[in-house]
Amino acid sequence: MNNRNFRKLLENQWSRGNFVCVGLDSRLDNIPKSMLQSGSESNVSIANTIVAFNRAIVEATKNLVCAYKPNSAFYEAYGAEGLAALHRTIVDIHILAPDVPVILDAKRADIGNTNAGYVEAAFDFLQADAITVNPYLGAEALLPFLARAEKGIIVLCRTSNPGAGEFQDLSVNDEPLYLFVARRVASEWNKNGNCALVVGATYPDELREVREIVGDMPILIPGIGAQGGDVEKTVSVAKNSRGQGMIINSSRAIIFASKDADFAEAARRETEKLRDAINQYR
């Protein structure tokens, strides 16, 4: 997997009209009962159940997406079984959809020495193609991530949650902090061309401002679907000069579109619907 390049994989999918990122936020409570897998003692195996569920989603959607994004929180919550499920899921994606990149949504940040451990865990052990990171500690601390030129380093900028403005709207050098972050990442951090930003679909005006600053840089856009982001508004302000540059994430609205045995077919329908809507407004 060492020859995988996140940006090249992403651009290949964009060339096919694929801009949907499926968030694999696979909570056991929401997985259809028909998918529950037995463990060695006839009890439910958390790892086997999550892996089987994710595999079915991937098999159903793999030709419609630009990326898959497991959020590490949903796996870490189950301890060793959850981490095993995360690892196995990423390996499965590389096998089932080898031309689709995997984004580990972990929002990591620490001092440089500690980040080296996060880098090894995300890229060498889990084999993710990209990771989300928090800019609060600055570029110096994030160098272990930024130095991995073949990987995607996706920096939090304007997040989709209602309380995002508590810090992100504070003025820094006469502009909101989120714009300062966007400007700094685009001008100083992106020397390897491997940076991207997170900007929520729930803030279309801010998304437009960020796109104007960062040019053709990829933007990971959460907030479509359950959080209420509007597809038409999002695409109109988020597309880059080539009508691309978007990684539009939807999680619950796709993977839990049905709670019955037809969940994979329902996930495909929702993915296709979102894909078609994005391309309609490009």
GICORQUI-V838898 format. One record per residue. N is the residue number from 0. SS is DSSP state (hx for helix, st for strand, lp for the rest). PSI is psi in degrees with one decimal (NA if undefined). OMEGA is omega in radians with two decimals (none if undefined). Layout:
N	SS	PSI	OMEGA
N	SS	PSI	OMEGA
This chain:
0	lp	0.0	-3.04
1	lp	-18.6	-3.10
2	lp	5.9	3.14
3	lp	134.9	3.12
4	lp	117.5	-3.03
5	hx	-49.6	-3.06
6	hx	-40.3	3.13
7	hx	-42.3	3.09
8	hx	-43.5	-3.11
9	hx	-47.2	-3.11
10	hx	-32.2	3.06
11	hx	-41.9	3.10
12	hx	-40.6	3.10
13	hx	-38.6	-3.13
14	hx	-20.3	3.10
15	lp	2.3	-3.11
16	lp	20.5	-3.13
17	lp	115.3	-3.12
18	lp	2.9	-3.13
19	st	130.1	3.00
20	st	121.1	-3.14
21	st	118.5	3.12
22	st	115.8	-3.10
23	lp	68.4	3.13
24	lp	70.0	-2.85
25	lp	81.4	3.08
26	lp	132.1	-3.10
27	hx	-38.3	-3.09
28	hx	-26.0	-3.07
29	hx	-6.0	-3.13
30	lp	133.6	-3.12
31	lp	141.5	-3.10
32	hx	-29.5	-3.13
33	hx	-15.8	-3.10
34	hx	-4.1	-3.10
35	lp	127.5	-3.09
36	lp	141.0	-3.14
37	st	147.6	3.02
38	lp	-165.6	-3.04
39	lp	-20.6	-3.10
40	lp	30.8	3.12
41	lp	12.9	3.01
42	lp	166.5	-3.12
43	st	128.4	3.05
44	lp	112.5	-3.13
45	hx	-49.1	-3.09
46	hx	-49.5	-3.10
47	hx	-37.6	-3.13
48	hx	-48.6	-3.12
49	hx	-43.0	-3.14
50	hx	-45.2	-3.14
51	hx	-40.3	3.10
52	hx	-49.5	-3.14
53	hx	-40.4	-3.13
54	hx	-41.8	3.14
55	hx	-40.0	3.10
56	hx	-46.2	-3.12
57	hx	-45.9	-3.13
58	hx	-33.1	-3.10
59	hx	-23.1	-2.97
60	hx	-2.3	-2.89
61	lp	-24.5	3.14
62	lp	8.1	-3.09
63	lp	-6.0	-2.93
64	st	159.8	3.03
65	st	-15.5	-3.13
66	st	160.9	2.91
67	st	144.2	-3.07
68	st	88.7	2.98
69	lp	131.5	3.06
70	st	121.2	-3.00
71	lp	-26.6	-3.10
72	hx	-38.0	-3.09
73	hx	-16.5	3.14
74	hx	-42.3	3.11
75	hx	-30.2	-3.12
76	lp	-23.5	-3.12
77	lp	14.4	3.05
78	hx	-140.6	-3.06
79	hx	-39.4	3.13
80	hx	-38.0	3.12
81	hx	-43.1	3.12
82	hx	-37.2	3.07
83	hx	-40.1	3.12
84	hx	-39.4	3.11
85	hx	-47.9	-3.13
86	hx	-47.4	-3.12
87	hx	-35.7	3.12
88	hx	-44.7	-3.14
89	hx	-41.3	3.07
90	hx	-43.3	3.11
91	hx	-42.7	-3.14
92	hx	-42.9	3.12
93	hx	-31.5	3.14
94	hx	-48.3	-3.05
95	hx	-33.9	-3.08
96	lp	67.6	-2.99
97	lp	-17.6	3.14
98	lp	12.4	3.10
99	lp	123.3	-3.13
100	st	155.6	3.12
101	st	124.7	3.08
102	st	120.4	3.04
103	st	112.3	-3.14
104	st	91.9	-3.05
105	st	-15.1	3.08
106	st	48.0	-3.08
107	st	151.0	2.99
108	lp	134.9	3.08
109	lp	-173.1	3.05
110	lp	161.1	-2.97
111	hx	-44.5	-3.08
112	hx	-40.6	3.11
113	hx	-37.2	3.11
114	hx	-30.1	3.10
115	hx	-38.0	3.09
116	hx	-41.2	3.09
117	hx	-39.3	3.12
118	hx	-47.1	-3.14
119	hx	-40.2	-3.13
120	hx	-46.1	-3.05
121	hx	-45.4	-2.97
122	hx	-35.8	-3.07
123	hx	-42.1	3.12
124	hx	-58.5	-3.09
125	lp	-22.7	3.10
126	lp	30.7	3.04
127	lp	154.0	3.12
128	lp	-16.6	-3.13
129	st	163.5	3.13
130	st	147.4	3.01
131	st	140.3	-3.11
132	st	156.5	3.12
133	lp	128.9	-3.05
134	hx	-2.5	-2.92
135	hx	-30.2	-3.10
136	hx	-4.9	3.06
137	hx	168.0	-3.07
138	hx	-38.0	-3.11
139	hx	-43.9	-3.13
140	hx	-31.0	-3.06
141	hx	4.2	-3.11
142	hx	-38.5	3.10
143	hx	-32.3	3.04
144	hx	-52.4	-3.05
145	hx	-27.9	-3.11
146	lp	-16.9	3.13
147	lp	84.2	-2.95
148	lp	-27.7	-3.10
149	lp	-9.9	-3.10
150	lp	156.3	3.06
151	st	128.0	3.10
152	st	104.6	-2.95
153	st	109.5	-2.94
154	st	130.4	3.06
155	st	131.2	-3.11
156	st	-69.3	3.10
157	st	99.1	-3.01
158	lp	163.9	-2.95
159	lp	-7.9	-3.05
160	lp	153.3	-3.10
161	lp	-32.9	-3.10
162	lp	15.1	-3.05
163	lp	-31.7	-3.03
164	hx	-10.0	-3.08
165	hx	-44.2	3.05
166	hx	-36.1	-2.99
167	hx	-20.4	3.10
168	lp	-5.7	-3.13
169	lp	143.9	-3.08
170	st	128.9	3.06
171	st	118.9	-3.10
172	lp	43.4	3.06
173	lp	22.3	3.01
174	st	158.1	3.14
175	st	149.3	-3.10
176	hx	-39.7	-3.08
177	hx	-33.1	3.09
178	hx	-35.0	3.07
179	hx	-43.1	3.10
180	hx	-47.1	3.14
181	hx	-44.4	-3.12
182	hx	-42.8	-3.10
183	hx	-43.2	3.13
184	hx	-44.5	-3.10
185	hx	-37.4	-3.01
186	hx	-26.5	-3.02
187	hx	-35.0	-3.00
188	hx	-18.0	-2.93
189	lp	33.5	-3.08
190	lp	-29.0	3.11
191	lp	3.6	3.14
192	lp	26.1	-3.06
193	lp	11.6	-3.12
194	st	153.4	3.00
195	st	173.5	-3.12
196	st	153.9	3.00
197	st	120.9	3.06
198	st	126.8	-3.04
199	lp	142.4	3.06
200	lp	-17.1	3.14
201	lp	-5.4	3.11
202	lp	70.8	-3.05
203	hx	-33.8	3.12
204	hx	-42.7	3.11
205	hx	-34.8	3.09
206	hx	-40.9	3.10
207	hx	-43.0	3.13
208	hx	-43.0	-3.13
209	hx	-43.6	3.13
210	hx	-39.2	3.13
211	hx	-31.5	-3.12
212	hx	-41.9	-2.93
213	hx	0.8	3.11
214	lp	-128.7	-3.03
215	lp	9.8	-3.13
216	lp	143.1	3.07
217	lp	143.6	3.05
218	st	122.9	3.02
219	st	123.9	-2.96
220	st	95.9	3.01
221	lp	172.2	3.02
222	lp	-6.0	3.04
223	st	144.6	3.07
224	lp	-117.3	-3.03
225	lp	-29.2	-3.12
226	lp	-8.0	2.97
227	lp	8.3	3.11
228	st	143.4	-3.09
229	lp	127.1	-3.06
230	hx	-47.8	-3.08
231	hx	-48.1	3.13
232	hx	-42.1	-3.10
233	hx	-50.8	-3.09
234	hx	-41.0	-3.07
235	hx	-31.6	-3.11
236	hx	-16.0	-3.01
237	hx	-23.3	-3.10
238	lp	147.2	-3.14
239	lp	-168.2	-3.04
240	lp	-18.8	3.12
241	lp	9.2	-3.10
242	lp	20.9	-3.09
243	lp	-143.8	3.04
244	lp	4.1	-3.02
245	st	135.4	2.97
246	st	92.2	-2.97
247	st	110.2	-3.01
248	st	138.7	2.93
249	st	132.3	-3.07
250	lp	-83.8	-3.04
251	hx	-39.5	-3.09
252	hx	-20.9	3.12
253	hx	-56.5	-2.96
254	hx	-23.8	3.09
255	lp	31.7	3.13
256	lp	-27.2	3.03
257	lp	142.8	3.08
258	lp	11.1	-3.12
259	lp	-173.7	-3.07
260	lp	-16.3	3.14
261	lp	21.8	-3.04
262	hx	-37.4	-3.10
263	hx	-42.5	3.09
264	hx	-39.7	3.10
265	hx	-38.9	3.10
266	hx	-41.0	3.11
267	hx	-44.3	3.13
268	hx	-45.2	-3.12
269	hx	-38.2	3.10
270	hx	-44.6	-3.14
271	hx	-38.9	3.12
272	hx	-45.0	3.12
273	hx	-42.0	3.10
274	hx	-46.8	-3.12
275	hx	-38.5	3.13
276	hx	-42.8	3.12
277	hx	-47.6	-3.10
278	hx	-28.8	3.08
279	hx	-37.1	-3.06
280	hx	-2.1	3.09
281	lp	NA	none
